[in-house]
Amino acid sequence: MNIKSLLLGSAAMVAAVSGARAADAVVFAEPEPMEYVRVCDVYGAGFYYIPGTETCLKIGGYVRYQINASELDNDEGFDKYGRATLGIDARSETELGTLRSFIELRADYTSGGAGAASLRQAFIELGGFKVGVATTINDDALSAEFDSGGYDSRVHMMGYTWDGGNGFTATINLEEYDNNYDYTPNVIARLGVEQGWGGARLYGAYDATAEEWFAKLVGSVNLTERLALEGIATYESGSSVYSVWSNPSDSVAAGNFGYEWSAGALLKYAATEKLSVGFGGQYFASAHDSYSNDTVGTVLNPYAGNDDWALGAIIDYKIVKDFNTKIAINYWDGDTVDQLGEDGYFEGFVRFQRNF
């Protein structure tokens, strides 16, 4: 046997053994590619695609701690409360426009151990159509703490918003706040414009239960890059769910009676990127003489015809990004305060809030 024959024989043997082993080898399946969470920038910061879908989701909210103080005799001293709010916002695009659902949960804990958790909002939007439990569109006033623009909490609602472009919008809502006293909802409409100079919103509402109507104008003008002037004016035919109220009558009266008209203003100055200050006031004229609905009947107002007023100052400071503090000092006076045996009194608070 020569060297050439030996090499050829060895090569053949190696090939045969390798082939036999290859036939017995275990074949592993390729792993599925991992799908990472993707950022969704269509609707602004904080949205992410739900894996496997084209739906964008955002989870946000805030944690707040606030210390209140008041000179009013029956409320003198400090009062504290903590609040946690969680919002879940889901959006996607359809042939009829943006489909959105929003849930807001809130829990409070106050001095004395009182606390409550509630569903604040749960609504669905498609294009300009909106239905569910949501904050009334009447939630609009000065960016202060002494003012009142009327009812500003949650309602059962159904409505439509038209976006005309260039900052112009129009909204009409059917809203129900009360305990279904009848089959007729309240009707409220808003016309608004928001542009570089500032903005303005005109409201008109009809309370079907009280059979009274309400009108309000809220606006702001940017006087300079740092200085802005805000204003509010309201008028009511009688006491309704949308009525404005001042602090003293709201604190002691049996019901929300409201005022025939009110007017207020706030001057706000951005001193730095972190610090802003504001000062203003609001006048409340001719308190309504009664309030009525199908449950309580007619309640007479012991402060009917009273004129009241409020002044206030606010300091907002951004400690770091998403962590803010606010100091508010308000002064209340007028006929109702005099009727309570007071000479005018101060209220205020210190607030810490972390947004996420």
PEBELDA-V740827 format. One line per field, one symbol per residue. phi: phi as a letter, one per 30 degrees, with the letter a starting at -180 (. if undefined). A space follows every 50 residues. Layout:
phi: ???
This chain:
phi: .cdddddddddddddddddddddcddccddddddcddcdccdcjdjcbdd eibcccbbcblabbbbccbbdeedbdjcbbacbbbbcbbcbacbdcjdcb bbbbcbbbbceiidaabaddbabbbbicdbbkcadedddaaddbbccbcj ebcdbdbbabcccdihicbbbbbcbbcddhdaccddcbbbcbbbbddkaa bccbbbddddhbcbbabbabbddbdccbccbbbbbbdadbddedbceddd dbddkcdibdaaaaabcbbddbdccbbabaabccchdddabbadcciccd cdceidcbabbabbbcbcdbeibbbbcbbbbcakddddddiccjacbaab bcbccb
